């Protein structure tokens, strides 16, 4: 089914519904759109962070301390 056909079918169904049910459908459509936008935003931010060098220091595994630095050893 094409996008246009789905939209047309949905409009026909909406026209047959009482007002309170149309409001429910509208609220649900708003919810779906919001979650979709949020997901796109999260993916965009994730892509920016992955491409950024901001956290490159995390990948560099420097050993700041060794066993020789310990004052007490526990077994």
Contact map, one row per residue, 1 for C-alpha under 8 A:
111011000000000000000000000000000000000000000000000000000000000000000000000
111111000000000000000000000000000000000000000000000000000000000000000000000
111111100000000000000000000000000000000000000000000000000000000000000000000
011111110000000000000000000000000000000000000000000000000000000000000000000
111111111000000000000000000000000000000000000000000000000000000000000000000
111111111100000000000000000000000000000000000000000000000000000000000000000
001111111110000000000000000000000000000000000000000000000000000000000000000
000111111111000000000000000000000000000000000000000000000000000000000000000
000011111111100000000000000000000000000000000000000000000000000000000000000
000001111111110000000000000000000000000000000000000000000000000000000000000
000000111111111000000000000000000000000000000000000000000000000000000000000
000000011111111100000000000000000000000000000000000000000000000000000000000
000000001111111110000000000000000000000000000000000000000000000000000000000
000000000111111110000100000000000000000000000000000000000000000000000000000
000000000011111110000000000000000000000000000000000000000000000000000000000
000000000001111111000000000000000000000000000000000000000000000000000000000
000000000000111111101100000000000000000000000000000000000000000000000000000
000000000000000111111100000000000000000000000000000000000000000000000000000
000000000000000011111110000000000000000000000000000000000000000000000000000
000000000000000001111111000000000000000000000000000000000000000000000000000
000000000000000011111111100000000000000000000000000000000000000000000000000
000000000000010011111111110000000000000000000000000000000000000000000000000
000000000000000000111111111000000000000000000000000000000000000000000000000
000000000000000000011111111100000000000000000000000000000000000000000000000
000000000000000000001111111110000000000000000000000000000000000000000000000
000000000000000000000111111111000000000000000000000000000000000000000000000
000000000000000000000011111111100000000000000000000000000000000000000000000
000000000000000000000001111111110000000000000000000000000000000000000000000
000000000000000000000000111111111000000000000000000000000000000000000000000
000000000000000000000000011111111100000000000000000000000000000000000000000
000000000000000000000000001111111110000000000000000000000000000000000000000
000000000000000000000000000111111111000000000000000000000000000000000000000
000000000000000000000000000011111111100000000000000000000000000000000000000
000000000000000000000000000001111111110000000000000000000000000000000000000
000000000000000000000000000000111111111000000000000000000000000000000000000
000000000000000000000000000000011111111100000000000000000000000000000000000
000000000000000000000000000000001111111110000000000000000000000000000000000
000000000000000000000000000000000111111111000000000000000000000000000000000
000000000000000000000000000000000011111111100000000000000000000000000000000
000000000000000000000000000000000001111111110000000000000000000000000000000
000000000000000000000000000000000000111111111000000000000000000000000000000
000000000000000000000000000000000000011111111100000000000000000000000000000
000000000000000000000000000000000000001111111110000000000000000000000000000
000000000000000000000000000000000000000111111111000000000000000000000000000
000000000000000000000000000000000000000011111111100000000000000000000000000
000000000000000000000000000000000000000001111111110000000000000000000000000
000000000000000000000000000000000000000000111111111000000000000000000000000
000000000000000000000000000000000000000000011111111100000000000000000000000
000000000000000000000000000000000000000000001111111111000000000000000000000
000000000000000000000000000000000000000000000111111100000000000000000000000
000000000000000000000000000000000000000000000011111110000000000000000000000
000000000000000000000000000000000000000000000001111111110000000000000000000
000000000000000000000000000000000000000000000000101111110000000000000000000
000000000000000000000000000000000000000000000000100111111000000000000000000
000000000000000000000000000000000000000000000000000111111110000000000000000
000000000000000000000000000000000000000000000000000111111111000000000000000
000000000000000000000000000000000000000000000000000001111111000000000000000
000000000000000000000000000000000000000000000000000000111111100000000000000
000000000000000000000000000000000000000000000000000000111111100000000000000
000000000000000000000000000000000000000000000000000000011111110000000000000
000000000000000000000000000000000000000000000000000000000111111000000000000
000000000000000000000000000000000000000000000000000000000001111100000000000
000000000000000000000000000000000000000000000000000000000000111111000000000
000000000000000000000000000000000000000000000000000000000000011111000000000
000000000000000000000000000000000000000000000000000000000000001111111000000
000000000000000000000000000000000000000000000000000000000000001111111100000
000000000000000000000000000000000000000000000000000000000000000011111100000
000000000000000000000000000000000000000000000000000000000000000011111100000
000000000000000000000000000000000000000000000000000000000000000011111110000
000000000000000000000000000000000000000000000000000000000000000001111111100
000000000000000000000000000000000000000000000000000000000000000000001111100
000000000000000000000000000000000000000000000000000000000000000000000111110
000000000000000000000000000000000000000000000000000000000000000000000111111
000000000000000000000000000000000000000000000000000000000000000000000001111
000000000000000000000000000000000000000000000000000000000000000000000000111
